[in-house]
Amino acid sequence: MHVTAIISTKGGVGKTTTAANIGGLAADAGLRVLLLDLDVQPTLSSYYTLPVRAPAGCYELLAYNECRPSQLICKTAIRGLDLVVSNDAQGQLNTLLLHAPDGRLRLRNLLPLFRPHYDLLLIDTQGARSVLLEMATLAADQLLSPVTPEVLAARELRRGTIQLLKDLAPYSHLGIVPPPMQLLINRVHPVSSNARAVQGALRQVLAGEPGISVLDTSVPAIEAYPRAATAALPVHREEYRRPSGRQAPAALDTMRALASELYPQWRDRFALVNGRLTDATC
């Protein structure tokens, strides 16, 4: 099972939308996918319709080490895409984990529960520095950090998310090294060159930062993404063909390119995903 944590210390950069859409595409490609919602604002938990809803969620998983799938795993309307909901509305987990001896390592220690059942685990996180965010970082094989094409967002990335990775470096003494992080330029206006400038600036700024890279794929700011969320669909099903006269590629093409860049081992599977045919697989 490959574990990707979608992280940023800045809110509103598109972590939840990214997690939902990568998960939906991967499930349509035939992978067994689990979404874990660790955001106290449970947007990912309500993105997809849940025909089968489990009685527990991330609170019971992390506070009580609940390990029974029947208690934790919700089934979404997308075949092959499951979810552990966020149910920590009071934000108690951060306090609990802060004072627990294994707090930042708890999720990492619980992952063997899921490994036999899933190919891909996607963790959505809160847009602020927290113990939960640090825990997700230390549990992951790979970090994905969306960044909006703005200079202030790039500065916050360095102050917040990159500093978090540096602060976790001492865990290397336990044999736990923070995983590589890839940056995704998100919500790019199709007619703007600002994204290219920010992309180039990020590459220059991060040239001396080991383990951090900028993805070639960027996500355009198009209406298909909020439209898909409203319809409770992965965006590649909502827009599988580029509208006439628009420069930005179809959402299906963007998501296939993004997934292939993140997970080259499954590139052939992603290439076969066709939004026009996936309704039959619901």
Buried (B, 14 or more C-beta within 10 A) or exposed (E): BBBBBBBBBBEEBBBBBBBBBBBBBBBBBBBBBBBBBBBBBBBBBBBBEBEEEBEBBBBBBBBEEBEEEEBBBBBBEBEBBBBBBBBBEEEEBBEBBEEBEEBBBBBBEBBEBBEEEBBBBBBBBBBBBBBBBBBBBBBBEBBBBBBBBBEEBBEBBEEBBBEBBEEBEEBEEEEBEBBBBBBBBBBBEEEEEBBEEBBEBBEEBBEEEEEBEBBEBBBBBBEBBEBBBEEBBBBBBBBBEBEEEEEBBBBBBBBBBBBBBBBEEBBEBBEEBEBEEBEEEE
